[in-house]
Amino acid sequence: MLRSKVGVLRRTKTADLRRARNERLGKNVIGHGTSGPAISAGESIDQKHAPFANSWDELLGPFYRVSAVAQWAGLSDRVVRYRIATRQLIGLKTSDRTLLLPTFQFNEHGHVPEGLREVLIAMDPDGIDLWGDALLLRERRTELGGHSGIEALTSDRYDQVLAFAHELGRELRNMFPPSLKVSGRPTQVL
C-alpha cells in the first residue's frame, strides 16, 4: 500500500515538474517565431551542445514539437509520429531524443506542400541524412530558379523539384553505395 502511494506521489510530482517546465519554455514552439514564447533548439538539449544546435536553429528553425502539430491538426501524437515515419512530414531528432518539426514545411493553415513525401523519398530513399534533407529543402537553389525546394513545391513547380530531388538522390547513392550502408533503421541526431 505504501509503495503504491509513493509511486502515485512520484508520478504526480514528475507531471507537475513537466507542466512547469513546459510553461516556462513556451509549451509547443521551439525556436524563434511569432507564435508565442519560444526557445531555440539549443535550449532543448544539454548546454554543452548548444552552439552546434543553435547553428541548426538558424538554418532550419524555428521548430514545433510533435504535440503542437498534433493539437494544431486535431490529431494524436501517434498519428503525427506515423506521418514523420512515413516521410509525410519532416521530423528531426535531437541528441536528447526530442522530435522536432521545422515550421518552414507548414503553410499558415498547417498544411505541407503536396508532393513533399515523394520529394523526400527521391532525395534520400533510406532517410540517411534527415537534417541534410531538411536543409536542402530550405536553402535557395540555383537549380530551382533561386527558390527553396519548399517554395518551389508551393508554387506548383513539383516536376522541377522532383527532378532535382532525383538528381540529389543519385549523387547520394554514388557517394554511399549499398555496401557502405549500415544495417537497420538509420538514426540521425543533432
N, C-alpha and C positions, 0 to 999 in steps of 0.2 A: 504494500500500500504506500509506504513512504517513498519507495523507488519510483512509482508511477507519478506521485505528486512532484517529485524533484524533476522528472522528465518533462512534465507539463510546465513547470515554472521555467525550466531552461529554454523550452521552445518558445514560450511567451516572451521571455527576455530577448531571445535572438530575434524574434519578429519585431519587437519594439525597437531594437537597435537598427535593424534593416530599414524600418519605416523612417526613423530619424535620419539615417544616412541618406536615404533617397530624397527626403525633403530638403536636406542640406545641399545635395548635389544637383538638384533641379529635376528630379524624377526621371524623365524619359529621354531627354535630349542630351547628347554628348557632343561637345564641340562648340564652335562659335555659331551663332544663328539668331534669328529673331523670334523663335518660338517660345521664348521664356528663358528662365535661368538655365545656364548651360555650363558644362565643364569641357575641358579638352580631352582628347583621347589619352593624353599623357597622364592625366589625373586619375584615370580609371585603372591604371596598372601601378605596380610599385614604383616608387620615385626614382630608383636607380636607372630605370629605362625611360624616364620621362623625356629627355632630349630627343631620343630616337622617335618616340611616339608622337611628339609634337611636330616633327618634320612630316610625318604621315598625315597628321591632322591638318597641316597647312595645305597639303596636296590633295587630300580626299575628303576632309571634314567639311561641315560638321556631320555627326553620326546620330542615328536613332538607336535606341535599344529595341530588342525584339518585342518587349511588352508595349512599347509606344506604338509600333507599327500594328501590332495585333489590335490594340484598342482603337486606333485610328480607322482601321479597315473593318472593325467589327468581327474579328477572327480570334481564334485561340492562339496562344503562343506556339502550340504544337503545329498548327497549320502554317504559321509563318516560318517555323523551322523547316517544315517539309518543303515549302516553296524555295527556301535557301538551298536545301539539299538537292533539289531537282533543278537548280540554276534558274528558277523563275525570278529570283531576287538575288542581289549581290549581298552576301553576308560575309563579314571578315572577322576572324577570331584573333583576339589579342593574347598575349602571353599569360594573362590571368584567366583565360578561357571565356572572356566576355565576348559575346557575339554582337557585332555592330553592323548596322546597315547604313551605308553612305547616303546622305539625304539627296545627293545630286541625281539619283536614279528615279526619284519621285517627282511628279508634277504637283501643282498646287491642290489637286484633287486626290492625291495619294496614289495615282496610277503610274506604272512604269511603262516605258515605250514599248509598243508592240514589236516583237522580234528580238527583244533583249536576250531571251533564253537561247535562241538559235545563234546569235552572235557570240555569246559567251562560250557555247559548246564548240563553235567553229574555231574560235581563237585559242581555246585551251581545253580540248576534249576531256582530259583527265583531271582538270582542276588542280594543276601542279602549282600555279602561282596566282592565287586569287587576289592578292594585294596588287600584283603587277597588272592583272586583267582590269581591275578597277581603275588603276592609274591610266592604262591605255584608253579606256573609255572616257576618262575625264579630261585628258590632255587634248589640246587643239592639234590637229594633224594636217600637214600639207596634203596628204593623200585624200583627205576628206574636205578639201577646199577651205582649209583653215578652221574647220569646225571640230568639236569633240565628237566622239562616237555617239554619245547620248544626244547631243544637239542634232546630229545628222539623223539619228533614228526618229526624233520628234518632228523633224521637218520632212518626213516622207522620203528619205534617201536610203531606205532599207537595203536595196540591192548594192549600193556603193559601200555601205558599212559592212554588209555580209561578205562581199568580195575582199575587202580589206582584212576582215577577221580571218577568212580562209588563208590569205597570204601570211598573216602572222602565225596562224596555226601550223602551216607548212614549215616556216622558219623555226618554230619551237620544236617541232618533231625532228628537224635536221640537227638542231643543237643537242637534243636529248633523245637519241634513238631508243627503241624499246629495250635494248639490252642494258641501258643505264637506269631504267625506271625502278623505283623501289616498289616492292610488292605491298599490297594493302592500300587502304584509303589514304590519300595524301592529307597531311595536316600542315597548314600554313599559319604561323603565328607571328604577331608583331614583335 
